[in-house]
Amino acid sequence: MGRMYLLPKEGTFYKANLHCHTVLSDGHLTAEEVKKAYMEKGYSIVAFTDHRTYVWHKELDQDDFLSIAAYEVDINDFEKRPGDFSRLQTYHLNLYDTRPWENKEEKEQSILPERRYRDVTYINGYIERMKEKGFITCYNHPYWSLQTYEDYKDLRGLFAMEIYNHGCEHDGLFGFNPQAYDEMLRTGQRLYCVATDDNHNWYPLDHPLSDSFGGFTMIKARQLDYESVMEALKKGEFYYSMGPEIHDVYVEEGILYIKTSPVEKIYVMQEGRTCYKEVAAPGTTISKATFKLTGKEGYIRVQCKDTKGLFAGTNAYFMENIMLLK
């Protein structure tokens, strides 16, 4: 058996925030101010996902910064108590344009869904129609949205879902949703997971409640241009993080090899409740782990945790694809 890289060997990792709001909706910073702040923290990519507002900030692009054309839509239920938004169930979806140079005028005028919360057939049809226009769709913050398995299990056509949303973590410790991701996978869905900020910047950047710089996605692309980044996203060539780094994940001779920055725990989640695990002794850290695969895992996804309690992890990899190398 040869070596199979689950995270690609070739390319460069680019740090990305894939969920961001500006003054064009309910954010407090301009797109230019967001770019400056994020570049100072080592980010190369920002997807500007203003609410119900499609914009491509191409004027911000430069050799070391790329803006992604995107927007966020909501499909709300009707209030059980008039005016009580705090109990309102809702679908929030981020849509990323893979071809923003095509049909720009049409996209700016006909991209919003109808308010049909209980109609999952309609929602799936909307996702499919937007895919035909060149968009890939991410399902956002299920816990914050007050949704349960019954609400999201029948969604189809998604590119990814948010496994971590930093703004929602501040809102009520609603940010980390690994259970929802596993529930989606266990229904047979094939989708990726991302970590985002969902920053609105209502607080200063140095404030403890700042919603910037907490969740990010490391995209491994051939180069920092629109086509390369979109190709990497569509192929799942990225990992999510709140802080830790994942350097390598590959399979060779039936052994899974994982290399990370120093962490406390490295786990391999599976379709069932069984996990492979490597845990550091108290007061120490680890940065690599190896596990023998049986081929019966269903899927595997790496999840690590550092000494600060911050997580990072990979997309799910399905064993029928991995074991093809035999």
TASUL-V654950 format. One record per residue. RES is the residue in one small letter. PHI is phi in whole degrees, 0 to 359 (NA if undefined). OMEGA is omega in whole degrees, 0 to 359 (* if undefined). Layout:
# TASUL-V654950
res | phi | omega
RES | PHI | OMEGA
RES | PHI | OMEGA
This chain:
# TASUL-V654950
res | phi | omega
m | NA | 176
g | 278 | 178
r | 272 | 178
m | 243 | 178
y | 276 | 176
l | 280 | 162
l | 269 | 188
p | 300 | 178
k | 287 | 185
e | 273 | 176
g | 110 | 181
t | 235 | 175
f | 281 | 176
y | 240 | 182
k | 279 | 188
a | 227 | 165
n | 253 | 187
l | 259 | 179
h | 207 | 189
c | 210 | 178
h | 240 | 180
t | 236 | 179
v | 296 | 176
l | 290 | 170
s | 230 | 184
d | 245 | 173
g | 274 | 183
h | 251 | 177
l | 244 | 172
t | 285 | 176
a | 300 | 179
e | 295 | 179
e | 291 | 176
v | 298 | 179
k | 305 | 182
k | 300 | 182
a | 297 | 184
y | 285 | 176
m | 297 | 178
e | 295 | 178
k | 260 | 174
g | 89 | 178
y | 277 | 176
s | 247 | 187
i | 222 | 170
v | 226 | 170
a | 265 | 181
f | 271 | 190
t | 245 | 180
d | 297 | 184
h | 300 | 173
r | 54 | 183
t | 225 | 180
y | 272 | 179
v | 216 | 170
w | 245 | 180
h | 274 | 183
k | 299 | 181
e | 296 | 180
l | 273 | 186
d | 292 | 173
q | 207 | 187
d | 302 | 184
d | 245 | 176
f | 209 | 180
l | 230 | 174
s | 261 | 179
i | 256 | 177
a | 287 | 186
a | 196 | 174
y | 195 | 178
e | 242 | 176
v | 245 | 175
d | 236 | 173
i | 236 | 190
n | 265 | 166
d | 287 | 175
f | 268 | 186
e | 300 | 173
k | 288 | 174
r | 236 | 184
p | 309 | 178
g | 81 | 183
d | 265 | 181
f | 294 | 185
s | 296 | 179
r | 250 | 185
l | 280 | 174
q | 281 | 186
t | 203 | 166
y | 263 | 170
h | 245 | 182
l | 232 | 169
n | 264 | 177
l | 241 | 181
y | 252 | 183
d | 274 | 180
t | 279 | 182
r | 220 | 187
p | 292 | 179
w | 280 | 181
e | 255 | 170
n | 51 | 185
k | 301 | 183
e | 297 | 180
e | 298 | 182
k | 295 | 182
e | 290 | 186
q | 251 | 189
s | 219 | 186
i | 242 | 188
l | 265 | 179
p | 277 | 174
e | 279 | 180
r | 275 | 183
r | 230 | 188
y | 300 | 186
r | 276 | 186
d | 252 | 184
v | 293 | 176
t | 297 | 177
y | 296 | 182
i | 297 | 178
n | 296 | 177
g | 294 | 177
y | 297 | 178
i | 301 | 180
e | 292 | 179
r | 297 | 179
m | 289 | 174
k | 298 | 178
e | 296 | 177
k | 276 | 177
g | 108 | 182
f | 262 | 167
i | 249 | 192
t | 242 | 177
c | 243 | 177
y | 272 | 190
n | 257 | 167
h | 25 | 182
p | 299 | 183
y | 292 | 178
w | 301 | 182
s | 284 | 180
l | 62 | 182
q | 258 | 178
t | 243 | 178
y | 308 | 181
e | 297 | 181
d | 281 | 187
y | 251 | 186
k | 295 | 183
d | 261 | 175
l | 295 | 180
r | 223 | 175
g | 84 | 181
l | 285 | 171
f | 280 | 185
a | 200 | 169
m | 224 | 176
e | 280 | 173
i | 270 | 176
y | 215 | 178
n | 227 | 189
h | 291 | 177
g | 299 | 179
c | 291 | 176
e | 298 | 176
h | 290 | 184
d | 297 | 182
g | 183 | 187
l | 57 | 182
f | 265 | 197
g | 284 | 191
f | 263 | 186
n | 232 | 181
p | 294 | 180
q | 297 | 180
a | 297 | 178
y | 296 | 179
d | 297 | 178
e | 297 | 177
m | 297 | 182
l | 297 | 184
r | 286 | 172
t | 275 | 180
g | 96 | 180
q | 287 | 177
r | 243 | 179
l | 218 | 182
y | 261 | 178
c | 224 | 181
v | 230 | 169
a | 249 | 185
t | 221 | 173
d | 266 | 190
d | 56 | 187
n | 284 | 173
h | 245 | 175
n | 60 | 174
w | 287 | 176
y | 250 | 176
p | 301 | 185
l | 299 | 181
d | 262 | 180
h | 277 | 179
p | 303 | 179
l | 262 | 174
s | 300 | 181
d | 262 | 175
s | 257 | 170
f | 69 | 180
g | 247 | 178
g | 227 | 183
f | 215 | 179
t | 238 | 179
m | 262 | 185
i | 261 | 179
k | 260 | 185
a | 236 | 179
r | 298 | 179
q | 198 | 184
l | 270 | 171
d | 223 | 191
y | 300 | 183
e | 298 | 182
s | 293 | 180
v | 293 | 179
m | 294 | 177
e | 298 | 179
a | 296 | 178
l | 297 | 183
k | 296 | 179
k | 270 | 182
g | 76 | 184
e | 270 | 182
f | 195 | 171
y | 223 | 179
y | 259 | 179
s | 201 | 165
m | 254 | 183
g | 174 | 182
p | 297 | 178
e | 252 | 173
i | 246 | 186
h | 269 | 184
d | 213 | 168
v | 218 | 180
y | 209 | 179
v | 241 | 178
e | 215 | 181
e | 53 | 177
g | 77 | 179
i | 253 | 175
l | 269 | 180
y | 250 | 181
i | 229 | 176
k | 231 | 185
t | 224 | 163
s | 291 | 181
p | 302 | 181
v | 223 | 180
e | 267 | 185
k | 219 | 170
i | 234 | 180
y | 243 | 171
v | 238 | 180
m | 282 | 183
q | 225 | 181
e | 297 | 176
g | 266 | 182
r | 276 | 179
t | 293 | 175
c | 229 | 164
y | 271 | 186
k | 209 | 172
e | 225 | 186
v | 231 | 181
a | 287 | 173
a | 294 | 180
p | 308 | 178
g | 82 | 179
t | 235 | 176
t | 227 | 174
i | 233 | 179
s | 221 | 175
k | 202 | 177
a | 203 | 175
t | 227 | 181
f | 219 | 176
k | 280 | 179
l | 270 | 179
t | 259 | 187
g | 89 | 182
k | 255 | 185
e | 289 | 185
g | 82 | 168
y | 217 | 174
i | 229 | 170
r | 213 | 182
v | 278 | 174
q | 219 | 180
c | 237 | 183
k | 222 | 181
d | 265 | 185
t | 289 | 176
k | 271 | 182
g | 84 | 180
l | 266 | 185
f | 252 | 166
a | 214 | 180
g | 191 | 181
t | 260 | 166
n | 293 | 175
a | 282 | 175
y | 241 | 186
f | 269 | 191
m | 294 | 179
e | 297 | 176
n | 277 | 180
i | 293 | 186
m | 285 | 175
l | 298 | 182
l | 281 | 180
k | 300 | *
